[in-house]
Every structure is written in C-alpha cells, then in structure tokens.
C-alpha cells in the first residue's frame, strides 16, 4: 500500500506583475486525512496547487511533497496523482486509450488501465470516445488518471463538479477510503455543505493569504455553540437542570443551554427517566464562519500574524462580471479584486466561464472578532455573495459599470459592447 507524504508550503508567493496571486502562504497537509482547500474565486487556490505540482514557478518560497520539489520526484505518477481540470482530454480518444498513453509514459503495466476504470465506474464506457462524455463522466476519467500510478498523494481541484447526487456520494466515500489507507488527500471546492461532510481538516485562504488551518471543530469558539434540548415533560426537565445548577433559557423550540454539551445533557435526562424529543448542538454554520474569515470580520489564531493583503492600485481594476449587475453591493463597497486563479494563464480567452447562477447578496453579520482585534484597514473590505449552489463569488459594487472594463479605449461609452 502506498505511503502518504506530507505536503509543505513555506512562504509560498506568486506575483504576476504587480498582482500578488499567492502571498507568503505557509501550511502543512498531513497524510491519513482528507484536507479541504477553500477560498472565494480568485483567492489563489488553483495557483497554489499548480505551484505544488511544478506547473507554475513560485516567485519565492517552496512547495514540497515529502520534502522534495515535484521536479525531484523519481516516479511522479506513482507519488502524486492530480486532476486539476476535467477538460485535458483528446476528444477523439477512447477512455481506455487515454489512460494507456499515461501508463506507457510512466512505464506502468497497461493492465492497470482496466483496474482504475472499474474503480471509478467507467468499465462500461472504456471504448467510447471522450468527446461524447458529460462533465461528470470526464470528472471520473480525470480521477482515474490521477489514480493510475496508485499514488500516495491525491490532489483534486473541484472533484464533485458535474457529478449527480449519487456520484457525489460515491466520490465522498472514495476520498474517505483513500485517506483511511494512509494517503494524503487534498481537495479544493466551493461546495461548503459537501466539504463539511467529507473533510477532516481545512485550509482556507483569502486574497492569497492564509486565514485558517485546522480541523472543522476548531473553526469556531466553543462559546458560540449551545445545546438545544426539549422534552414532552418540560417541567421535569427544568427540575433536573435546576437541581444541577445548570443555567438555561426556555424558548419556543426548547431549552437553550451553554457550556454543556449534548452528551452531558442527554445523560442527565436519561438518568432522571425523562424522554427527550430534541437534543442537538447549534452554532454558526460553516458558511457563516467561512464568509467572516474571508472578509476579515473573523480572525483565527491559526493564521498567525498574517492578514489578508490590501489590494494594490493595479489589483483593483475589476474583470468583467457579466450577470452580476442586478445585484449591487452595499453602498461604499470597493471594486472587486482581479481573479488570481485566472492569472495562471497569460491571456484568458473570451469564452472563459463566468458565474451564471442567481446570486443572493450576503450582508456581513455583526460579529465581534474573538481571537484578535481587527486591524485598521487601508481601504474598504471586499464584498462577497453566495449562489444557491453554495458557490462563493465577488459581487460588483453599486454604480460600477462592468461594461466599461471590457470596452476598448476608443469605443464611446454609449455604444453597446458585444458579448
């Protein structure tokens, strides 16, 4: 069974001209667990993964796999399996022939092709051409390519994108299985609800800088959580709580109790012979905490002294955000920063994918920074929005005309820009 390797990012920085895509990012990803890599669009996730895999050269800092740079690995495909996009296939090749090309290049037996096709559920379409595959099937083929060398490290960018509910559940189970075998599994995603069900640890960045690293249970202060308990015999339950000097607040949905976990309260009720109709822990959702971390409202101690870098004047020129004009940001919101992930290519094409789901403006919750005082800002904060899918994206500020950003310099403002 392959051994997992520690992934180490140390002071990792990448600049494209005056734009800082990744800024002094330091993190450690351990084997034997699934680590989620989160951040809003343009946070620098894909650029970071590309530097880890030797596809982009860092401006400074290092990214190592088991203490070695990717270029120093003796058997790359047997050490690291990666799938960063589901479009790097020759459309005329069959699924089996696509994998055979990689197997021969890596010196692997072609019998491994049938094994991984069966593992990802594509044995029945092995002879079909990739050009006719749906996005979900291409995702599975990309995963098969990543697993071809039976690597100890698996790096996947948005692995659940395009999968149906059954496929998402299957992917979740497979990732858990790979981690339980001792492999290092690193996945980036925007689907926060899915991440919460899949990962053991989180790495969250915003504007290229670390804002959180640790387990999901470390995201929030324990004081933010409360136990909610209810019973048909509320009088009996309140009597038990009073006898133990446990403070509570009686609301419509039951008793809200702080500083006592559900196991303790459930045990007290069971010992007193009181049947419960509700027992749960409630607190801030992953979505709430994520938005507070990336916007700077919440600062976590795992980020150290680092804080999201203030955008440079050049970084404040917004890209086109067609389809977002109907959702203005609150008055005074700044212009959105340039998408850092999009900068990994020298010249993005005109057909570059843009958000198309309906967005709902998210107002920053009036929470207090718990772990560190909020540093004075040189300018206003970024504004974000959440789509119905859970995808985080930048919202255009009020009064900003995105068409002007795409308009040639010699074109009058009153002339429509073709899309």
N, C-alpha and C positions, 0 to 999 in steps of 0.2 A: 504493500500500500504506500503511495507517495506521501512524503512528509511535507507539511505546510511550512512556509517560510515567513519570517517577519518582514513586513513592508515598512520601510522607514523613510519619512520625508523630513529633511533637515534644512530649515531656512530656505525652502524652495521658492524661487522667484522667477517670474517670466514677464518681461516687458515687450510690448510691440510698439516701438517708437516711444511716445510719451505716455502710452496707456499701460497701466500695470494690471495684467490679467490675473496673476497669482503673486501674492506679496508676503514673503517671509513665512511660508506655511510649514509648520513642523507638526508631525503626527506619527503615530505608531499603530500599525494594524497587526493584530495578533492572529496566529493560526487557531483552528478549532472553533471558530465562531463566524457568524455572518455579520459583517460590518456594513452599515448603510452610509453612503456618502451623499449628503443632502446640501441643497443650496438653491436659491432662486435662479432663474435663467440669467446667464451672464455672470454667475458667481465665480467661475473658473474651474468647475468640476472636470469637464472634458479636457481642458488644457492640462490640468494636474495629472489625469490618467495618461495622457499622451506623453508627458514627461517621464512618468513612471515606466512606460513601455518603450522608451527610447525613440518615440516618434517626433518629439519636439525637444530641442536642446534648451535647458534652463539658462536664464541669464545669470543666476547664481544659485547656490545651494545644491543639494543632492537628493536623489530618489533612488533607493536601493532595494533589492529583493534578496533577502538572506545575506545582506552585507555586500552585495555585488550590484554594479550597474547592469542594466539589461544587456548591454553590448558585451559584457564579460561572461555571460552565462554560456556554459559549454553546450547545453541542449535546451535552447529556449522553449521549444514547443512542449517538451516534456517537463519543463519547470513552471511555465506560466501559460495559461490558456486565457485568451482575451477575446471579447466581442464588443467592439465599440459602436458598431452600426450594423443595420440589417440590410445594407444595400451593396456591399462589396462582393457581389457575385457576378459571374459571367452569365447573362440570361440564357444563352444557348446551351450551357452545360447542364447535365442532369445532376441531381443532388449527390449521387454516388461518385460521379466523375469529379465534381468539385472537391470532395473530400480526398479522392485519390491523388489529386495534384498536390495537396498539402502533405499527405502521407509520404509520397515519394520524395518530396523536397526535404522532409525531415528524416528520411531514412527509416520510416516506420513500415511494418507489415500492412499490406492492404486489407488483411482480414479485420483489422481494427475498424475499418470503414463500416462494415455491417454491424459491428458491435455498438458503435455510437449512434448509428441511425435507429437501431432498435431502442437504445436508451432514451432518445428524445422523441420516440413515437413516429418516426418517419420511414419505417421499413417499407410501408405500402407505397410510398411515393419516391422510392430511391431512383427509379428510372425516368421520372418526369423532369422536364426542364425547369430550371429555377425561375425563368421569366414568367411562368404561369402561376407562381406561388403567391399566396396572400402575405401580408405583413407578418401575421402570426406564424405562418409556416417558415418564413425566412428567419424569424427570430429563433425558432427551434434549430434551423440549419446552422445559424451562427453559433449557437450553443454547442452543437455537435462538433463544429470546427474547433471551438475552444477546448473541448474535452478529448480531442483526437489523440493527443500525446499523453493522456492520463496524468495531467499536471497536478502539482501540489498547491498551486496558486491559481485561483479563478477570478478574473476581473471582468465584470459585465456592466455595460452602460445601458440603463433603462431596459432590463431584461424582460419585463412584463408588458412592454409597449406592444399593442396589437394583439395580445392574447385574449381569448374569450374567458369567461369565468372559470370554466373547467381547466383551461390552460394555465391561468394564474395560480389556481390551487396546486396544480401539478408542479409548476415552477417553484412555488414556495416549499413544497415537500422535497424536491430535488436539492435545492440550496441547503436546506436543513441537513439532508443526508450527507452532502459533500463536506459540510462543516463537522459533522459528527465523526467522519472518517479522519479528521485531523487536518484537513486542508484549510488554506486561508481563502476566504470568500469575501470579495469586496464588490458591492453593487452600488451604482448611483441610481437615483429615482426621484420622481416628483410626486409619486402616489403615496401620500403620507399614511393613509389608512392601511395600505398594503405593507409599507415599511414597518409599521407598528406591530404587525402580525408575524413578520419574517425575521427581523434582525435582532442580534444580541447587543450590539454596540453601535454607536452613531458617531459620525464625523460631519459636522455642519460648518460650512464656510459662507461668508458673505463678502462680496466685492474682493475676492481673492484672499481673504484672511480668515483664520480660524476663529469661530465663535463658540464652538462646543466640541468636546470629545469625551466620551464615556458611555455608560450604559443608559438605556431609556429610563431606568429607575432613578438616575442621577440628574435628569433634566430639571426637575422642579424641587423646590424646598419642601421638606415633609410637612411644614405648617400649611402648605397650600392645599393639602388633601384632608378630607373629612370622611368619617364613616356615616353612612345613612342607613338607619335600621328602622323597621316598622313591624308591628305585630297586631293581630286582632285584639289582643289583650294589652292595650296601651297602658292601662293603669298598672298592671302587673310589671310591665317592662320598666315604667318610670320608677316604680318602687325599688326594683333591683338596682337601677342606676343611682338612685338616691342613697341606698344603703352602702354603695361603694364610693360615694362622694364623687361620682363622675358627672361633670357638667354637660348639659345638653341643651339643645334648642328644639322645641317642638314646632314643626312646620306641617304643611298640608301633606307632604309625602312621607312624613315620619320624623324620627329623631335624628338631628344632625349633631355628631359628636366629634370633637377634635382631639388630637393627641392620643387616640386609642384606635388600633387597627381593627378591621372586621373580625379577625380570628379571635381576638380577646373578647369583643362584644358578643360574638356568636357563642363562645364558650360560656359566658356568664348566663346568657338566656337559656342555653341547653341545661346548665346546672340547676336553674330555677324551674325547669319544666315549662318554659314559655315558647310557644311556637312562633316562628318568625315568618312574615310574608315578604320581607325585603331586607337584604343585607348586602351592601356594596360600598366600594370606595369611590369617592368623587373628587375631582380636581380639575386643573387646567388640562385641556386636550393637547395632544402633540401638535396639532395645527396652531393653536393659540401660542404655545411656547415657541414654536418654530418662527412664527411671524414676529414675535417680540425679540427673538435673538437676532434675526437677520436685519431688523430695523433699528437695533440698538437700544430698544426700550429695556430689554433684559440683558444683563451681562453675567456670564457664568465664569466661575473661577478657573475652569479647565482651559479657558482661552488665555490665561496668564495676563500679562500686561498688554497683550495685543488688543486692538480695537479696530473696527472697520476703517480702512483708509479713506480720507476725504478725497473725492474725485478731483483730478486736476482740471484746469480750464478746458484742456483739449478733450478730456473724457466726458465732458458734459454735453457734447453735441449728440443729440438723440438719433438713433436709427429710425427708419420708418416703422410705425406701429399701426399699420392699417387695421381697421376694425375696432380700435380702442377709443376712437374719438367720442363715441357716445357715452363713455364712462370717465368723465373728468375727475381728476384727483382733487382733494380739498384745496381751498384757496391757499396759495403760498407754497404749494408743494414744488420741489425742484424738478428740473428736467431730468429724465431718466438717464442712467449711465449707459455707455456703449456696452453691448453684449460681449463679454470677454470670450466666451466659448466660440462665438462666431469669428473671432480674430485668429483662430488657429489656421485658417486658410487665408491666403494673400488677397484674394478677390472673390468674396461671396457672390454667387450668381443671382440673377433677378428672380429665379424661381425658388429661392430659399424659403423653407417652410415658415409660416407665421401662425400665431395663435388664431384659432377660428372659433373656439368655444365661447359662449357668452360669459362675460366676466362680471363678478359682483364686487363692488368696491368694499374693501375691508378697512374699517376705522381702527386705528391703533388703540388697544384697550388701555385705560388709565391705570396701569400697574406701576408699582414702585420697584426700582432696581434693588434687588435684595443682597447681592453679593459685592457690589462695588458702586460707589457714587458715579452718577453719569457725568462723563467728561464733557466740558464745554465744546460746542460744535463750531466749526468754522463756517458752516452753512446749513441749510435745512436738510432734513432727512429724506431718504428715498421713499416713495410710496409704492405699495405692492397690491396685488389683487389675487383672488383665488377663483379659479374656474370651478364649474360643477364637478369636474373630474378630480379636483384636488391639486391641480397644477398651479404653481406659483408663478406669477409673471409681473412685469413692471407696468404700471398704469401711467398713461400720458397725463401731464399736468394740465390744469384748466387753461384754456386760451392758447394752447400750443397747437400750431397747425403742422401736423406731420407731413403734409404735402410739401411744405416749404423745404423740409430737409431733403426730400427726394427731387426737388425741382432744379433743373440745370440753371447755372448762374445767369444765362442770357434769356431765360424764359420769363415773361411777365407774370406777376402774381395772380392776375385774374384769368389766366389760361389754365385749363384743367390738365393735370399731369396724367398721362396714360398709365394704367396699371397692368 
